[in-house]
């Protein structure tokens, strides 16, 4: 049985961009339905720390001086010709405006903390970072909506976090869901998009699946697609040149690309389909493990199948992820790569999220998810890499640690590397020798936080057709949209920040369309 519904705005997706678009439209007086394919809201943002890279916002303005000239210089230097200048300008114009809009709801609150931008050599770089974060809340403050949010990824030692405080992506999502409910947004879970409906080239609604049968939704102002990318469509990813394998992805399981395919079916154009928000990840029994700080701690290196270093290990995760990707594509890197530390590192920092001095689980060692040997030579043998090369690599790195200068890749010679290093280590906070056995190796694969190529949109978030003309009534935000950043990842929170800003812009345009 098929039911019929009407609204002003239909939002397809349930992540931060979808919720921001829904909240904006509803707050400004439109009737909104939000349809999420899975049983949970949140998308990949539910797994995130939920930094939002939003230059010149009022929250960070109290912490450090910044200017549009500096932001423009930084973004122009880092996004190169793979980004979209029109979207970049729209994003930078709207980012502070969006935060001001959200802060009108007193339940939505953010704070600034230092987390550097990702290109320390670029003009306009800010070592303090331009990201803001949602303020943590006691769990009881979100008790009515927690069951609606996608559970966190399993921790390395199994299970999910259970605590009295909610933070990161889950607190951002919880507050957005609560605000949407107060604004009257109708939320439909387990309601996948089946078909976009058009009339004379205009998108007028959609057909959705549902627990009680299909629903035909007429949307008077438009349809916002914010359903994530094609993270888990491995066949499509390989076709577009992504060197990935099943199980390496960290995007939400609902990001399977069928909404993107449906938009392209009705003529939408797409770009940057070879792109993703790349990162290396530890290969564990529970899937890929995303760790921001481990590579930056001194006393660690990453080597390839030849036992050689191939990059600055302290690079921001997207930049080192691109080094992994480039190596795989040109044949110089065979995955897994190997993250190497000694006992001193384990004692001081812990390994892969474990506390300092915690033993490596025996099941990891037995299953090939970690290796431990008394000598470098034995470790090389266990990994199947050339022992002579490997020992020479470690000895050379140890000399760099002694002098404080990484003569191969410059690790530790910039503010970003120093931020994630150890201030108690001298002369270079990112370099310590690997000397104390036993020695450890963890396999690393190429993962990502989602694809970032998709529908080409204009500065109002209107989806463009293959000739570059707007498709009336169709909008996009988030990873389903070709990112304004191109091949760049300018700073922490660029994916979620972008999703929210373009969700906001889409809603504002639909409000104006209804008023016309």
MOJO-V410987 format. One record per pair of residues at least 4 apart in sequence whose ideal C-beta (glycine too) atoms are under 8 Angstrom apart, sorted by the first residue. I is the first residue (numbers start at 1). J is the second residue. D is the distance in whole Angstrom. If there is no record, write none. Layout:
# MOJO-V410987
<<I:J:D> <I:J:D>>
This chain:
# MOJO-V410987
<<1:212:8> <1:213:4> <1:214:8> <2:207:8> <2:213:6> <2:214:4> <2:215:7> <2:216:6> <3:210:8> <3:212:8> <3:213:7> <3:214:8> <3:215:5> <3:216:7> <4:215:7> <4:216:5> <4:217:8> <4:218:7> <5:33:7> <5:215:6> <5:216:7> <5:217:5> <5:218:7> <6:31:8> <6:217:7> <6:218:5> <6:220:7> <7:30:8> <7:31:5> <7:32:6> <7:33:5> <7:186:7> <7:217:6> <7:218:7> <7:219:6> <7:220:7> <8:25:7> <8:30:4> <8:31:5> <8:32:7> <8:219:7> <8:220:5> <8:221:4> <8:510:7> <8:514:6> <9:21:8> <9:22:7> <9:25:5> <9:30:5> <9:31:7> <9:32:5> <9:33:7> <9:219:6> <9:221:5> <9:222:6> <9:223:8> <9:224:7> <9:507:7> <9:510:5> <10:32:8> <10:33:5> <10:34:8> <10:35:7> <10:205:7> <10:206:6> <10:217:5> <10:219:4> <10:222:8> <10:223:5> <10:224:7> <11:18:5> <11:21:6> <11:22:5> <11:25:8> <11:32:7> <11:33:7> <11:34:4> <11:35:7> <11:223:8> <11:224:5> <11:226:6> <12:18:7> <12:35:6> <12:193:5> <12:206:7> <12:223:7> <12:224:7> <12:225:5> <12:226:7> <12:227:5> <12:259:6> <13:17:7> <13:18:4> <13:34:8> <13:35:8> <13:36:7> <13:37:8> <13:43:7> <13:224:8> <13:225:7> <13:226:4> <13:227:4> <13:228:7> <13:259:8> <13:478:7> <13:480:8> <14:18:5> <14:19:7> <14:34:7> <14:36:3> <14:37:8> <14:38:7> <14:40:7> <14:41:4> <14:42:6> <14:43:6> <14:187:8> <14:189:8> <15:19:7> <15:41:8> <15:42:6> <15:43:3> <15:44:7> <15:45:5> <15:46:8> <15:173:8> <15:226:6> <15:228:7> <15:252:8> <15:478:6> <15:499:6> <16:20:6> <16:43:7> <16:45:4> <16:50:8> <16:169:8> <16:172:6> <16:173:7> <16:176:7> <16:478:8> <16:496:5> <16:499:5> <16:500:5> <16:503:8> <17:21:6> <17:226:4> <17:477:4> <17:478:4> <17:496:8> <17:498:8> <17:499:3> <17:500:5> <17:502:7> <17:503:4> <18:22:6> <18:34:6> <18:36:8> <18:43:8> <18:224:7> <18:226:4> <18:227:7> <18:477:7> <18:478:7> <18:503:6> <19:23:6> <19:34:7> <19:41:7> <19:173:7> <19:176:4> <19:177:6> <19:180:6> <19:503:8> <20:24:6> <20:98:7> <20:102:7> <20:176:7> <20:477:8> <20:499:8> <20:500:4> <20:503:4> <20:504:5> <20:507:8> <21:25:6> <21:224:5> <21:226:6> <21:475:8> <21:477:6> <21:503:3> <21:504:7> <21:506:5> <21:507:5> <22:26:6> <22:32:5> <22:34:5> <22:180:5> <22:185:5> <22:224:8> <22:503:8> <22:507:8> <23:27:6> <23:102:8> <23:105:8> <23:176:6> <23:179:5> <23:180:5> <23:183:6> <23:185:7> <23:507:8> <24:28:6> <24:101:7> <24:503:7> <24:504:5> <24:507:4> <24:508:7> <24:511:8> <25:30:4> <25:32:5> <25:221:8> <25:507:4> <25:510:6> <25:511:6> <26:30:6> <26:31:8> <26:32:5> <26:180:7> <26:183:4> <26:184:6> <26:185:5> <27:101:8> <27:104:8> <27:105:8> <27:183:5> <28:507:7> <28:508:8> <28:511:5> <29:511:7> <30:221:6> <30:507:8> <30:510:7> <30:511:6> <30:514:6> <31:184:8> <32:180:8> <32:183:8> <32:184:7> <32:185:5> <32:186:7> <33:185:8> <33:186:5> <33:188:6> <33:217:6> <33:219:8> <34:180:7> <34:185:6> <34:186:7> <34:187:5> <34:188:7> <35:188:5> <35:191:4> <35:192:8> <35:193:7> <35:206:8> <35:208:5> <35:217:8> <36:40:7> <36:41:6> <36:187:7> <36:188:7> <36:189:5> <36:190:8> <36:191:7> <36:254:8> <37:190:7> <37:191:7> <37:192:4> <37:193:7> <37:227:7> <37:254:5> <38:150:8> <38:189:7> <38:190:7> <38:252:8> <38:253:7> <38:254:4> <39:189:6> <39:190:6> <40:46:7> <40:148:7> <40:149:6> <40:150:4> <40:151:7> <40:189:7> <41:46:8> <41:148:5> <41:149:6> <41:150:7> <41:173:6> <41:177:6> <41:187:7> <41:189:7> <42:46:3> <42:149:5> <42:150:4> <42:169:7> <42:170:7> <42:173:5> <42:252:7> <43:150:7> <43:228:5> <43:252:5> <43:254:7> <43:255:7> <43:478:8> <44:48:7> <44:228:7> <44:231:8> <44:250:7> <44:251:5> <44:252:5> <44:255:7> <44:449:6> <44:450:5> <44:479:8> <44:495:8> <45:50:6> <45:169:4> <45:172:7> <45:173:6> <45:496:5> <45:499:8> <46:149:6> <46:150:4> <46:151:8> <46:152:7> <46:169:5> <46:170:6> <46:173:6> <46:252:7> <47:150:8> <47:152:6> <47:153:5> <47:169:6> <47:250:7> <47:252:7> <48:168:6> <48:169:4> <48:449:8> <48:496:6> <49:133:7> <49:168:5> <49:169:7> <49:492:8> <50:133:6> <50:134:5> <50:168:5> <50:169:4> <50:171:7> <50:172:4> <50:493:7> <50:496:6> <51:115:6> <51:131:4> <51:132:7> <51:133:6> <51:492:4> <51:493:3> <51:496:7> <51:497:8> <52:99:8> <52:110:7> <52:131:6> <52:132:5> <52:133:7> <52:493:4> <52:496:6> <52:497:4> <52:500:7> <53:130:6> <53:131:5> <53:490:6> <53:491:4> <53:492:6> <53:493:4> <53:494:4> <53:497:5> <54:60:8> <54:95:4> <54:96:7> <54:98:7> <54:99:6> <54:130:7> <54:131:7> <54:132:6> <54:493:7> <54:497:5> <54:501:7> <55:66:7> <55:71:4> <55:92:6> <55:95:6> <55:96:8> <55:130:5> <56:61:7> <56:66:6> <56:67:8> <56:68:7> <56:71:6> <56:92:8> <56:95:7> <56:96:5> <56:130:8> <57:61:7> <57:95:6> <57:96:5> <57:99:5> <57:132:6> <58:62:8> <58:96:7> <58:99:7> <58:100:7> <58:103:8> <59:99:7> <59:110:5> <59:111:7> <59:112:5> <59:132:5> <60:64:7> <60:66:7> <60:112:4> <60:128:8> <60:130:6> <60:131:8> <60:132:6> <61:66:7> <62:112:8> <63:112:5> <63:128:6> <64:126:7> <64:128:5> <66:70:6> <66:71:7> <66:126:7> <66:130:7> <67:71:7> <68:72:6> <68:92:7> <69:73:6> <69:124:8> <70:74:6> <70:123:8> <70:124:4> <70:126:8> <71:75:6> <71:92:6> <71:124:6> <71:130:8> <72:76:6> <72:92:7> <72:124:7> <73:77:6> <73:122:8> <73:123:4> <73:124:4> <74:78:6> <74:117:7> <74:119:7> <74:122:5> <74:123:6> <74:124:3> <74:125:6> <74:126:8> <74:490:7> <75:79:6> <75:88:6> <75:92:7> <75:124:8> <75:490:6> <77:119:7> <77:122:4> <77:123:6> <77:124:7> <78:118:8> <78:119:5> <78:122:5> <78:488:5> <78:490:5> <79:83:3> <79:88:6> <79:484:8> <79:485:6> <79:486:5> <79:487:8> <79:488:5> <79:490:7> <80:486:6> <80:487:7> <80:488:7> <81:486:8> <82:272:7> <82:275:8> <82:486:3> <82:487:4> <82:488:7> <83:87:8> <83:88:6> <83:483:8> <83:484:6> <83:485:6> <83:486:3> <83:487:8> <83:488:6> <84:88:6> <84:482:7> <84:484:5> <84:486:7> <85:89:6> <86:90:7> <86:458:7> <86:459:5> <87:91:6> <87:457:7> <87:458:8> <87:459:6> <87:484:4> <88:92:6> <88:484:5> <89:93:6> <89:459:7> <90:94:6> <90:459:3> <90:460:8> <90:484:8> <90:505:6> <91:95:6> <91:484:5> <91:498:7> <91:501:5> <91:502:7> <93:97:7> <94:98:6> <94:501:5> <94:504:6> <94:505:6> <95:99:7> <95:497:7> <95:501:5> <96:100:6> <97:101:6> <97:504:8> <98:102:6> <98:500:6> <98:501:5> <98:504:4> <99:103:6> <99:110:7> <99:132:8> <100:104:7> <101:504:7> <102:108:5> <103:108:6> <103:109:8> <103:110:8> <105:179:5> <107:175:5> <107:178:6> <107:179:6> <108:134:8> <108:175:5> <108:176:7> <108:179:6> <109:134:7> <109:135:5> <109:175:8> <110:132:5> <110:133:6> <110:134:6> <110:135:6> <111:132:7> <111:133:6> <111:135:5> <112:131:8> <112:132:5> <112:133:8> <113:133:6> <114:127:8> <114:128:5> <114:129:6> <114:419:7> <115:129:4> <115:131:5> <115:491:8> <115:492:5> <116:120:7> <116:125:8> <116:126:7> <116:127:5> <116:128:7> <116:129:5> <116:415:6> <116:416:5> <116:419:5> <116:491:8> <117:122:8> <117:125:5> <117:126:5> <117:127:8> <117:129:6> <117:130:6> <117:416:8> <117:490:6> <117:491:4> <118:316:4> <118:318:7> <118:319:7> <118:416:7> <118:489:6> <118:490:6> <118:491:5> <118:492:7> <119:125:6> <119:488:8> <119:490:7> <120:125:5> <120:127:7> <120:414:4> <120:415:5> <120:416:5> <120:417:8> <121:125:7> <121:414:7> <125:415:8> <126:130:6> <127:415:4> <127:416:8> <127:419:7> <129:491:6> <129:492:6> <130:491:6> <131:491:6> <131:492:4> <131:493:4> <131:497:8> <132:493:8> <133:168:8> <133:493:8> <134:167:7> <134:168:7> <134:171:5> <134:172:4> <134:175:7> <135:171:7> <136:165:5> <136:166:6> <136:167:4> <136:171:6> <137:141:4> <137:142:6> <137:165:7> <137:166:5> <137:167:8> <137:171:5> <137:174:7> <137:175:8> <138:164:6> <138:165:6> <138:166:8> <139:143:7> <139:146:7> <139:163:7> <139:164:6> <139:165:7> <139:166:5> <141:166:8> <141:174:8> <142:146:5> <142:166:6> <142:170:8> <142:171:7> <142:174:4> <142:175:8> <142:178:7> <144:178:7> <145:149:7> <145:174:5> <145:177:5> <145:178:6> <145:181:8> <146:166:7> <146:170:8> <146:174:7> <148:177:6> <148:187:8> <148:189:7> <149:170:6> <149:173:5> <149:174:6> <149:177:7> <150:252:6> <151:160:6> <152:160:5> <152:161:6> <152:170:7> <153:250:7> <153:286:8> <153:287:7> <154:158:6> <154:159:7> <154:160:6> <154:286:5> <154:287:8> <155:159:6> <155:160:7> <155:161:7> <155:286:8> <155:353:7> <156:284:6> <156:286:7> <156:289:6> <156:352:6> <156:353:5> <156:354:7> <157:354:7> <157:361:7> <158:286:7> <166:170:5> <166:171:5> <166:174:6> <167:171:5> <168:172:7> <169:173:6> <169:496:8> <170:174:6> <171:175:6> <172:176:6> <172:496:8> <173:177:6> <174:178:6> <175:179:6> <176:180:6> <177:181:6> <177:187:8> <178:182:7> <179:183:6> <180:185:4> <180:187:7> <181:185:7> <181:187:7> <188:208:7> <188:210:7> <188:215:8> <190:209:8> <190:210:7> <190:211:5> <191:208:5> <191:209:6> <191:210:5> <191:211:8> <191:215:7> <192:208:7> <192:209:5> <192:258:8> <193:206:6> <193:207:8> <193:208:6> <193:225:8> <193:227:7> <193:258:7> <193:259:5> <193:262:6> <194:206:8> <194:207:5> <194:208:6> <194:209:5> <194:214:7> <195:206:6> <195:207:4> <195:262:7> <196:203:6> <196:205:8> <196:206:5> <196:223:7> <196:262:6> <196:263:7> <196:265:8> <196:266:6> <196:474:7> <197:203:7> <197:204:6> <197:205:5> <197:206:6> <197:207:6> <197:216:7> <198:202:6> <198:203:5> <198:204:6> <198:266:6> <199:204:5> <201:471:7> <201:472:7> <202:471:8> <202:472:4> <202:473:5> <203:219:8> <203:222:7> <203:223:5> <203:266:7> <203:471:6> <203:472:7> <203:473:4> <203:474:4> <204:218:6> <204:219:7> <204:473:6> <205:216:7> <205:217:5> <205:218:4> <205:219:5> <205:223:7> <206:216:8> <206:217:6> <206:219:7> <206:223:6> <207:214:6> <207:215:7> <207:216:5> <207:217:8> <208:214:7> <208:215:5> <208:216:8> <208:217:6> <209:214:6> <209:215:8> <210:214:6> <210:215:5> <219:223:5> <219:473:7> <220:514:7> <221:473:8> <221:510:4> <221:511:7> <221:513:5> <221:514:5> <222:472:8> <222:473:4> <222:474:7> <222:475:6> <222:506:8> <222:509:8> <222:510:5> <222:513:7> <223:473:6> <223:474:6> <223:475:7> <224:461:8> <224:475:4> <224:476:7> <224:477:6> <224:503:7> <224:506:5> <224:507:7> <224:510:8> <225:259:6> <225:263:6> <225:455:7> <225:463:7> <225:474:7> <225:475:7> <225:476:5> <225:477:8> <225:480:5> <226:476:7> <226:477:4> <226:478:5> <226:480:7> <226:499:7> <226:503:6> <227:254:7> <227:255:8> <227:259:4> <227:260:8> <227:478:8> <227:480:6> <228:251:7> <228:252:6> <228:254:6> <228:255:4> <228:259:8> <228:450:7> <228:478:6> <228:479:5> <228:480:6> <229:251:7> <229:255:5> <229:257:7> <229:260:7> <229:276:8> <229:450:5> <229:451:3> <229:452:7> <229:453:8> <229:454:6> <229:478:8> <229:479:4> <229:480:6> <230:236:5> <230:237:7> <230:255:7> <230:256:7> <230:257:3> <230:260:6> <230:451:5> <230:454:8> <231:237:8> <231:249:5> <231:251:3> <231:252:8> <231:255:4> <231:256:7> <231:257:8> <231:276:8> <231:448:7> <231:450:5> <231:451:6> <231:479:8> <232:249:6> <232:251:7> <232:253:6> <232:255:6> <232:256:5> <232:257:8> <233:237:6> <233:256:6> <233:257:4> <234:238:6> <234:244:7> <234:245:7> <234:246:5> <235:239:6> <236:240:6> <236:257:6> <237:242:4> <237:244:5> <237:451:7> <238:242:6> <238:244:7> <240:273:4> <240:274:5> <240:453:7> <241:274:5> <241:329:7> <242:274:7> <242:276:7> <242:451:8> <243:325:6> <243:328:4> <243:329:6> <243:446:6> <244:248:5> <244:249:7> <244:446:7> <244:448:7> <245:445:7> <247:287:6> <247:288:7> <248:281:7> <248:283:8> <248:288:6> <248:445:5> <248:446:7> <248:447:5> <248:448:8> <249:288:7> <249:447:6> <249:448:6> <250:279:8> <250:281:7> <250:287:8> <250:288:5> <250:290:6> <250:447:5> <250:448:7> <250:449:6> <250:450:8> <251:255:4> <251:448:7> <251:449:7> <251:450:4> <251:451:8> <251:479:8> <255:450:6> <255:451:8> <255:479:7> <257:261:6> <258:262:6> <259:263:7> <259:480:6> <260:264:6> <260:270:7> <260:454:5> <260:455:7> <260:480:5> <261:265:6> <262:266:7> <263:268:4> <263:455:6> <263:463:6> <263:474:7> <263:476:8> <263:480:8> <264:268:5> <264:269:8> <264:270:6> <264:455:8> <266:471:7> <266:474:8> <267:465:5> <267:466:6> <267:471:7> <268:455:5> <268:456:8> <268:463:5> <268:464:7> <268:465:6> <268:466:8> <268:471:6> <268:474:7> <269:455:7> <269:456:5> <269:463:8> <269:464:5> <269:465:6> <269:466:4> <269:467:8> <269:468:7> <270:453:7> <270:454:6> <270:455:6> <270:456:6> <270:482:7> <271:453:6> <271:454:8> <271:456:5> <271:482:4> <272:452:6> <272:453:3> <272:454:7> <272:482:5> <272:483:7> <272:486:7> <273:451:8> <273:453:4> <273:454:7> <274:453:6> <275:451:7> <275:452:5> <275:453:4> <275:483:7> <275:486:8> <275:487:6> <276:448:4> <276:449:8> <276:450:7> <276:451:5> <276:452:6> <276:453:8> <277:318:6> <277:448:6> <277:449:4> <277:450:5> <277:451:8> <277:452:5> <277:479:8> <277:489:6> <277:495:5> <278:317:8> <278:318:5> <278:321:3> <278:322:6> <278:324:7> <278:325:6> <278:446:7> <278:447:8> <278:448:5> <279:290:6> <279:317:4> <279:318:6> <279:320:8> <279:321:4> <279:447:6> <279:448:6> <279:449:6> <280:295:8> <280:302:8> <280:317:7> <280:320:6> <280:321:6> <280:324:5> <280:337:7> <280:444:5> <280:445:7> <280:446:6> <280:447:7> <281:288:4> <281:289:6> <281:290:5> <281:291:8> <281:444:7> <281:445:6> <281:446:8> <281:447:4> <282:288:7> <282:289:4> <282:291:7> <282:339:7> <282:352:5> <282:442:5> <282:443:7> <282:444:6> <283:288:7> <283:289:8> <283:336:6> <283:369:6> <283:442:8> <283:443:4> <283:444:7> <283:445:5> <284:288:7> <284:289:5> <284:352:7> <284:364:7> <284:369:5> <285:363:7> <285:364:7> <285:367:6> <285:369:6> <288:445:7> <288:447:4> <289:352:6> <289:353:7> <290:317:8> <290:447:7> <290:449:8> <291:295:8> <291:352:6> <291:353:6> <292:296:8> <292:317:6> <292:420:8> <293:297:6> <293:420:6> <294:300:7> <294:339:7> <294:349:7> <294:351:8> <294:352:7> <295:300:6> <295:302:7> <295:313:5> <295:314:6> <295:315:8> <295:320:7> <295:339:7> <295:420:8> <296:313:8> <296:314:5> <296:417:7> <296:419:8> <296:420:3> <296:421:6> <296:430:7> <297:345:7> <297:348:8> <297:349:5> <297:420:7> <297:421:7> <297:422:6> <298:401:7> <298:412:8> <298:421:6> <298:422:5> <298:425:5> <298:428:8> <298:429:7> <298:430:6> <298:431:5> <298:432:4> <299:341:6> <299:342:6> <299:344:6> <299:345:4> <299:348:7> <299:349:8> <299:401:8> <299:432:4> <299:433:7> <299:434:6> <300:313:6> <300:339:7> <300:340:7> <300:341:5> <300:345:6> <300:434:8> <301:309:6> <301:313:6> <301:339:8> <301:340:5> <301:393:7> <301:394:7> <301:397:6> <301:434:7> <302:309:7> <302:310:7> <302:311:7> <302:313:5> <302:320:8> <302:337:5> <302:338:7> <302:339:5> <302:340:7> <302:444:7> <303:307:5> <303:308:6> <303:309:6> <303:310:8> <303:337:7> <303:338:5> <303:340:6> <303:385:7> <303:390:7> <303:393:6> <304:308:6> <304:309:8> <304:310:5> <304:327:7> <304:332:7> <304:333:5> <304:334:7> <304:337:6> <304:338:8> <305:333:7> <305:334:4> <305:337:8> <305:384:8> <305:385:6> <306:385:7> <306:386:6> <306:389:6> <307:380:6> <307:385:4> <307:386:5> <307:387:7> <307:388:8> <307:389:4> <307:390:3> <307:392:8> <307:393:6> <308:389:6> <308:393:6> <309:313:8> <309:393:6> <309:397:7> <309:408:6> <309:409:7> <310:323:7> <310:327:6> <310:332:7> <310:333:7> <310:337:8> <311:315:6> <311:320:6> <311:323:4> <311:409:6> <312:320:7> <312:406:7> <312:409:4> <312:410:6> <312:411:5> <312:417:7> <313:320:7> <313:409:8> <313:411:6> <314:411:5> <314:412:7> <314:416:7> <314:417:4> <314:420:6> <314:421:7> <314:430:5> <315:319:4> <315:320:4> <315:323:7> <316:320:7> <316:416:7> <316:489:7> <317:321:6> <318:322:6> <318:489:4> <319:323:7> <319:489:7> <320:324:7> <321:325:6> <321:446:6> <321:447:8> <321:448:7> <322:326:6> <322:487:8> <323:327:6> <324:328:6> <324:333:6> <324:335:7> <324:337:7> <324:444:8> <324:446:4> <325:329:6> <325:446:6> <326:330:6> <327:332:5> <327:333:3> <328:333:5> <328:334:8> <328:335:6> <328:446:6> <333:337:7> <335:444:8> <335:445:5> <335:446:6> <336:443:4> <336:444:6> <336:445:5> <337:443:8> <337:444:5> <337:445:8> <338:383:6> <338:385:7> <338:441:5> <338:442:7> <338:443:7> <338:444:7> <339:441:7> <339:442:4> <339:443:8> <339:444:5> <340:379:8> <340:394:7> <340:434:7> <340:439:7> <340:440:7> <340:441:5> <341:345:4> <341:346:6> <341:351:7> <341:434:7> <341:439:7> <341:440:5> <342:346:8> <342:434:4> <342:435:6> <342:436:5> <342:437:7> <342:438:8> <342:439:5> <342:440:7> <343:347:6> <343:436:5> <343:437:6> <343:438:6> <343:439:8> <343:440:8> <344:348:6> <344:432:7> <344:434:8> <344:435:7> <344:436:5> <345:349:6> <345:351:8> <345:432:8> <345:434:7> <345:440:8> <346:350:7> <346:351:5> <346:356:7> <346:357:7> <346:358:8> <346:360:8> <346:440:7> <347:356:6> <347:357:5> <348:356:6> <348:422:8> <349:356:6> <350:354:4> <350:355:5> <350:356:5> <350:357:7> <350:358:6> <351:358:7> <351:360:6> <351:370:8> <351:440:7> <351:442:7> <352:442:6> <354:358:4> <354:360:8> <360:364:6> <360:365:6> <360:370:5> <360:372:6> <360:440:7> <361:365:7> <361:370:8> <362:366:6> <363:367:6> <363:369:8> <364:369:4> <364:370:4> <365:369:8> <365:370:5> <365:371:7> <365:372:6> <368:443:7> <369:442:7> <369:443:7> <370:440:6> <370:441:7> <370:442:5> <371:379:6> <371:382:5> <371:383:6> <371:440:7> <371:441:4> <371:442:8> <372:379:8> <372:438:5> <372:439:7> <372:440:5> <373:378:4> <373:379:4> <373:381:8> <373:382:6> <373:437:8> <373:438:6> <373:439:6> <374:378:6> <374:437:5> <374:438:5> <374:439:8> <375:379:7> <375:437:6> <375:439:7> <376:380:6> <376:387:7> <376:390:6> <376:391:5> <376:394:6> <376:439:6> <377:381:7> <377:387:5> <377:391:6> <378:382:6> <379:383:6> <379:390:8> <379:439:5> <379:440:8> <379:441:6> <380:385:5> <380:386:7> <380:387:4> <380:390:4> <380:391:7> <381:387:6> <382:441:8> <383:441:6> <385:389:7> <385:390:6> <386:390:6> <387:391:6> <388:392:6> <389:393:6> <390:394:7> <391:395:6> <392:396:6> <393:397:6> <394:398:6> <394:434:5> <395:399:7> <396:400:7> <396:408:8> <397:401:7> <397:406:8> <397:431:8> <397:433:7> <397:434:7> <398:402:7> <398:433:4> <398:434:7> <398:435:7> <399:403:7> <400:404:8> <400:405:6> <400:406:5> <400:407:6> <400:408:7> <400:411:8> <400:428:8> <400:431:6> <401:428:7> <401:431:4> <401:432:5> <401:433:5> <402:433:7> <403:427:8> <404:412:7> <404:426:8> <404:427:3> <404:428:4> <404:431:7> <405:413:8> <405:428:7> <406:410:6> <406:411:4> <406:412:6> <406:413:7> <406:428:7> <406:430:8> <406:431:6> <410:414:8> <411:417:6> <411:428:8> <411:430:5> <411:431:6> <412:417:5> <412:418:7> <412:421:6> <412:428:4> <412:429:6> <412:430:3> <412:431:5> <413:417:7> <413:428:8> <414:418:7> <415:419:6> <416:420:7> <417:421:6> <417:429:8> <417:430:5> <418:429:5> <418:430:7> <420:430:7> <421:425:7> <421:428:7> <421:429:3> <421:430:4> <421:431:8> <422:429:5> <422:430:8> <422:432:7> <423:429:6> <424:429:8> <425:429:5> <425:430:8> <425:431:7> <425:432:6> <434:439:7> <449:495:6> <450:479:4> <450:495:7> <451:479:6> <452:479:6> <452:482:8> <452:483:4> <452:485:7> <452:495:7> <453:482:5> <453:483:7> <454:476:7> <454:479:7> <454:480:5> <454:481:5> <454:482:5> <455:463:5> <455:464:8> <455:476:5> <455:480:6> <455:481:5> <455:482:6> <456:463:7> <456:464:5> <456:468:8> <456:481:8> <456:482:5> <457:461:5> <457:462:6> <457:463:5> <457:464:6> <457:475:7> <457:476:5> <457:481:5> <457:482:7> <457:502:7> <458:462:5> <458:464:6> <458:470:6> <459:505:7> <460:470:8> <460:475:8> <460:505:6> <460:506:7> <460:508:8> <460:509:4> <461:475:5> <461:476:6> <461:477:6> <461:481:7> <461:502:5> <461:503:7> <461:505:5> <461:506:4> <461:509:7> <462:470:4> <462:471:7> <462:472:8> <462:474:7> <462:475:6> <462:506:8> <462:509:7> <463:470:7> <463:471:5> <463:474:4> <463:475:6> <463:476:5> <464:468:5> <464:469:6> <464:470:6> <464:471:7> <465:469:5> <465:470:8> <465:471:5> <475:506:4> <475:509:7> <475:510:7> <476:480:5> <476:481:4> <476:502:7> <476:506:7> <477:481:6> <477:498:8> <477:499:5> <477:500:8> <477:501:8> <477:502:4> <477:503:4> <477:505:8> <477:506:6> <478:495:8> <478:498:7> <478:499:4> <478:502:7> <478:503:7> <479:483:8> <479:495:7> <479:499:7> <481:502:6> <483:495:8> <483:498:6> <484:498:7> <485:489:6> <485:490:6> <485:494:6> <485:498:7> <489:494:6> <490:494:5> <493:497:5> <494:498:6> <495:499:6> <496:500:6> <497:501:6> <498:502:6> <499:503:6> <500:504:6> <501:505:6> <502:506:6> <503:507:7> <504:508:6> <505:509:6> <506:510:6> <507:511:6> <508:512:7> <509:513:6> <510:514:7> <511:515:6> <512:516:6>>
